[in-house]
Amino acid sequence: MLKNCFLLLVFSILLIGCSTANEEENSDFNGSPIDIEEVDFTVENSREGYVLFKQEDGFDFAPTWDEELRKEVEESKDLRRYPDAMYVSISRTDFDMSELEEGDRVRIWVFEVLEMAPPLGYAEKVEIIEGDG
């Protein structure tokens, strides 16, 4: 009898742990569920700026373009020197990096930013703003 109760307790703990893990994968930092269908891709929820440096899986992004400051960052390899710059990962998008050039003006939708130095943002969508750059 005691053995059966112990097995039931272990099974219950495993069952509860497995269901909690699935909920965490599809939730934000507060544990609230994320529904990609509810993401608002309006211009008001986007950020506009420039591609400072292009990488294989993303790019360095800043809201302003300053060629002299960009050269300083390129020499020092320290993006933290560029105000409000961040690295933007495109791993969550189907965006083709071959379409992007350094200096392009872009609009990005970033709903998750990891506070690092420099910050790391995961783009949900990237658009090149034609006619600028």
N, C-alpha and C positions, 0 to 999 in steps of 0.2 A: 504494500500500500504506500509506504513512504517513498519507495523507488518510483512508483507511478506518479506521485505528486511532484517529485523532483523533475522527472522527465517533462511533465506538463508545464512546469514553471520555466524550464530551459526553452522548450518549444515556443512558449508565449513570448519570451524575451526576444528570441530570434525573429519571430513573426513581426513584432512591433518594431524592432530595429530595421528590418528590411523595408517596411512600408514608410518609415520616416526618411530613409536614404533617398527614395524616389522623389519624395516631396521636396527635399533640399536641392536636387539637381535642377528643378524647374522653378526656383524661387529667387527673389532678390535678397539683398543683405538683411532685410528685416523679416525674411521668411514668407513674404507675400508672394503668391503665385504670379509668374510672368506669363502673359499671353501675347505672343508675337503678333497676333491679329489685332490687338488693341494698341500697338505702337503707333504714335501719331507722327507721320512723316511730313507734316506741314512745314513751310519755311520758318514759321515762328519757333519751331523746336529744333532748328538746325543751327550750326555754327558756320560762319564763312571765314575763309582765310587762305593761306598760301602753303604750297608744298615747299618746304625748305630743302629737304634731302629725301630722296627716294630709296627705299629698302626693298628687299625681296617680298616681305609679307606685310608691308605697311609703309608709313612715311612720317617724317617729322613735320608737324603742322604748327603754324602760328597765325594769329589773327591779323598781323601786319607784315609788310615786306620792308626790310632794311638790308640792302645789299652789303653794306660795310659790316654790320653786325653779323650777317650770315657768314661772311668770310672769316670773322673772328671765331665763330662757333665751329666752322669747318676746320680751322687750324688747331683749335684747342680740343676738338671732339667732345665738347661739353655743352649740350643743348640747354642746360640750366641757365646759361648766360643770356639766352634769348627770352625776353619777357613773355609770359603766358604761352610758351611753346609746350607742345606735348607730342608724344609718340602715338600715332594712330594705327592700331592693328586692323587689318581688313579680313581677319580669319573668319569672321561671322558673315561675310558678304560674298557675292559672286563677282565682285569688281575685278576687272582685268588691269593689273598694274602696268601693263605695256602701254595702256592708253594715257598714262600719267607722266608728266615731265616736271622736273624741278622748276619752280616759279609759277606753275599753274595755280589759278585761283579755283578753289573748290568749296563745295558746301558739304558738310558732314553731319550725320545724325549719330551722336554718341550718347548712349544712355547709361553707360557704366564706365567710370573713371577710377582707376586705382591711384591713390595719392602716393606717388613715388617722386623721385627727383631724377629726371623730369616725370610728370604724370603720364600714365599709360591709359589711353582710351580705346575701347572696343567699338568700332564703327558698326552700325547696323545698315548704313547706306552711305554711299559716296557719289557725288555728282561733280563733274567738271563744269565750271561756269565758262561758257563760250564767250569769246570776244575780249577776254581779259588775260592778264598774265605777263 
